[in-house]
């Protein structure tokens, strides 16, 4: 029987939540070599209908579940929101401290407020810059961490742009067939 794993999301102001990881560690091939990532999949208690920019135009889709990848070597995690047919609703990049092990099979990261929403057609929208800036001003978020987050955001944005220039306005064409992870996030 596989050991159970848990994840703890912490916020700068002290809030946190925990859940059991439904997934596990995976190795993903990249041009630089294998990347070791923690993968988690979950369903939402309540579905949500949303407008989504796809290569075919704006569509209304029903978000039912998500999968998430955590990176012990990057200042972000990635969520892929999906429909019941496994269509991508969008990607949510949550900028945070790199994933770390709190104790055996118990992992955590610290949310650093800035987020990036990426539509299937590659349209990217930065979220919560005002909250991020407020945390820097209040000194709950150090300048060193803020620089790391800004650098990570620029790297992800650049990777999305590069992917779109190579494959056109359908970021889904660059997903790893074995793991489902989009290529742009592995370039960042």
GIGIUR-V524883 format. One record per residue. N is the residue number from 1. SS is DSSP state (~ for helix, > for strand, _ for the rest). BURIAL is I if it has 24 or more other ideal C-beta (glycine too) atoms within 12 Angstrom, else O. Layout:
n->{N | N}
ss->{SS | SS}
burial->{BURIAL | BURIAL}
//
This chain:
n->{1 | 2 | 3 | 4 | 5 | 6 | 7 | 8 | 9 | 10 | 11 | 12 | 13 | 14 | 15 | 16 | 17 | 18 | 19 | 20 | 21 | 22 | 23 | 24 | 25 | 26 | 27 | 28 | 29 | 30 | 31 | 32 | 33 | 34 | 35 | 36 | 37 | 38 | 39 | 40 | 41 | 42 | 43 | 44 | 45 | 46 | 47 | 48 | 49 | 50 | 51 | 52 | 53 | 54 | 55 | 56 | 57 | 58 | 59 | 60 | 61 | 62 | 63 | 64 | 65 | 66 | 67 | 68 | 69 | 70 | 71 | 72 | 73 | 74 | 75 | 76 | 77 | 78 | 79 | 80 | 81 | 82 | 83 | 84 | 85 | 86 | 87 | 88 | 89 | 90 | 91 | 92 | 93 | 94 | 95 | 96 | 97 | 98 | 99 | 100 | 101 | 102 | 103 | 104 | 105 | 106 | 107 | 108 | 109 | 110 | 111 | 112 | 113 | 114 | 115 | 116 | 117 | 118 | 119 | 120 | 121 | 122 | 123 | 124 | 125 | 126 | 127 | 128 | 129 | 130 | 131 | 132 | 133 | 134 | 135 | 136 | 137 | 138 | 139 | 140 | 141 | 142 | 143 | 144 | 145 | 146 | 147 | 148 | 149 | 150 | 151 | 152 | 153 | 154 | 155 | 156 | 157 | 158 | 159 | 160 | 161 | 162 | 163 | 164 | 165 | 166 | 167 | 168 | 169 | 170 | 171 | 172 | 173 | 174 | 175 | 176 | 177 | 178 | 179 | 180 | 181 | 182 | 183 | 184 | 185 | 186 | 187 | 188}
ss->{_ | _ | _ | _ | _ | > | > | > | > | > | > | _ | _ | _ | _ | > | > | > | > | > | _ | _ | > | > | > | > | > | > | > | > | _ | _ | > | > | > | > | > | > | > | > | > | > | > | > | > | > | > | > | > | > | > | > | > | > | _ | _ | > | > | > | > | > | > | > | > | > | > | > | > | > | > | > | _ | _ | _ | _ | > | > | > | > | > | > | > | _ | _ | _ | _ | _ | > | > | > | > | > | > | > | > | > | _ | _ | _ | > | > | > | > | _ | _ | > | > | > | > | > | > | > | > | > | > | > | > | > | _ | _ | _ | _ | _ | > | > | > | > | _ | ~ | ~ | ~ | ~ | ~ | ~ | ~ | ~ | ~ | _ | _ | _ | _ | _ | ~ | ~ | ~ | ~ | ~ | ~ | ~ | ~ | ~ | ~ | ~ | ~ | ~ | ~ | ~ | ~ | ~ | ~ | ~ | ~ | ~ | ~ | ~ | ~ | ~ | _ | _ | _ | ~ | ~ | ~ | ~ | > | _ | _ | _ | _ | _ | _ | > | ~ | ~ | ~ | ~ | ~ | _}
burial->{O | O | O | O | I | I | I | I | I | O | O | I | O | O | O | O | O | O | O | O | I | O | I | I | I | I | O | I | O | O | O | O | O | O | I | O | I | I | I | I | I | O | O | O | O | O | O | O | O | I | O | I | I | I | O | O | O | O | O | O | I | O | I | I | I | I | I | I | I | I | I | O | I | I | I | I | I | I | I | I | I | I | I | O | O | O | I | I | I | I | I | I | I | I | I | I | I | I | I | O | O | O | O | O | O | O | I | I | I | I | I | I | I | I | I | I | I | I | I | I | I | I | I | I | O | I | O | I | O | O | I | I | O | O | I | I | O | O | O | O | I | O | O | O | I | I | O | I | I | I | O | I | I | O | I | I | I | O | I | I | O | O | I | I | O | O | O | O | I | O | I | I | O | I | I | I | O | O | I | I | I | I | I | I | I | I | I | I}
//
